Amino acid sequence: MSETERLRRWRLVLGGDEADGTGHVLAGRDAGIDRALGALYDSDRKAGLGASAPSVPRWLGDIRDYFPTAVVQVLQRDAFERLDLESMLTEPELLEAVTPDVALVSTLISLRGILGGRTKDTARLVVRKVVEALMKRLEEPMRRAVAGAIDRASRNRRPRHAEIDWNRTIRANLRHYQADYGTIVPETRIGYGRRQRASLKDVILCIDQSGSMAHSVVYSSIFGAVMASLPAVSTRLVVFDTAVVDLTEEIEDPVEVLFSVQLGGGTDINRAVAYCESCITRPDDTILVLISDLYESGVEAGLLARAQRLVASGVQMIALLALSDEGAPSYDRALAGRLAALGVPSFACTPDLFPDLMAAAIRKGDVTAWAAQAGIAAVAAAPGA
């Protein structure tokens, strides 16, 4: 071991006090590791990682980036004991006082592996309360936008009498008004979409479950549940890190979905998209929404080849860099630009705008143009990609 490496390690162990004797200055990734350790183990900074502090979800994501799984588990247990989160979560009064907060849900599902007994039951109740509040806010806009888009997309020009949309039919035939008879000849008849036994659209939500995407996982599970309740849409929910897990069977209960995800770990987007590709049977009627910051640890060339093949087959593929209210996300700009060049729009989206995004995709509209109209800056296509 070199002297520089030895000093680096001692500096991380000792915490940077002026008397630590190393004289070593940390930078870049090492500085981030030091901040993560200091937030937990420096007694004078312990209050900064309080149970309701917005830094908690970020800290949990950071330690998964910096340390192997075994170390992460030790850090989480230490945080749980030092911050007295367990006693807080086992207080029944918390359930009455808690304010719906996605950050709280993200924290709880990140810690679920070390929750046990009454604590885990309490955490599940808190998560359900938050999810129900979010469902109340987001369900109706999502249902209305998707149902409306499906209705317009399935409108037919040869309707039976009971299926005629008279308002649109009259407007379409005003030029055929017969003054002598005081009536309109309905040369063109416009009807409502007929009820289909099969779904009209297949939607796949492919969600990165790395720590930095925690908020996106919460919102995706809620929107997935809403879409799964619509007969005209077949919805599949897939989460991934270095492995891929299909949670479609649990999609109707967002709480079960959230307690099934494993926040953290690596990111193999290529493997996840490969799995989604194997599930597609109707490319022209499939919308694949990849929700990821695009920091790929898998085979990037393979991912780009799959994306190109999917778009060429007729699949509408969208890369959401974040589905949250957290502001501008961190993401791999180079990979986002390459995907955009292949016809995969890449941008971040807030939960309030997601229903309109899905409506635009269902109508097969220009998603990039929709984003511009909504004030969202899509990633520009990489030149020469």
Secondary structure, DSSP 8 states (H G I E B T S, - for coil): --HHHHHHHHHHHH---TTSS------HHHHHHHHHHHHHH-GGGGGGG-TT-THHHHHHHHHHHHS-HHHHHHHHHHHHHHTTHHHHHT-THHHHH----HHHHHHHHHHGGG--HHHHHHHHHHHHHHHHHHHHHHHHHHHHHHHHHHHHHT-BSS--GGGB-HHHHHHHTGGGEETTTTEE--SS--B-----SS-SEEEEEEEE-SGGGHHHHHHHHHHHHHHHT-TTEEEEEEEESSSEEE-GGGTT-HHHHHTT----S---HHHHHHHHHHH-S-GGGEEEEEES-----S-HHHHHHHHHHHHHHT-EEEEEEEESSS-S----HHHHHHHHHTT--EEEE-TTTHHHHHHHHHTT--HHHHHHHTT-------TT-
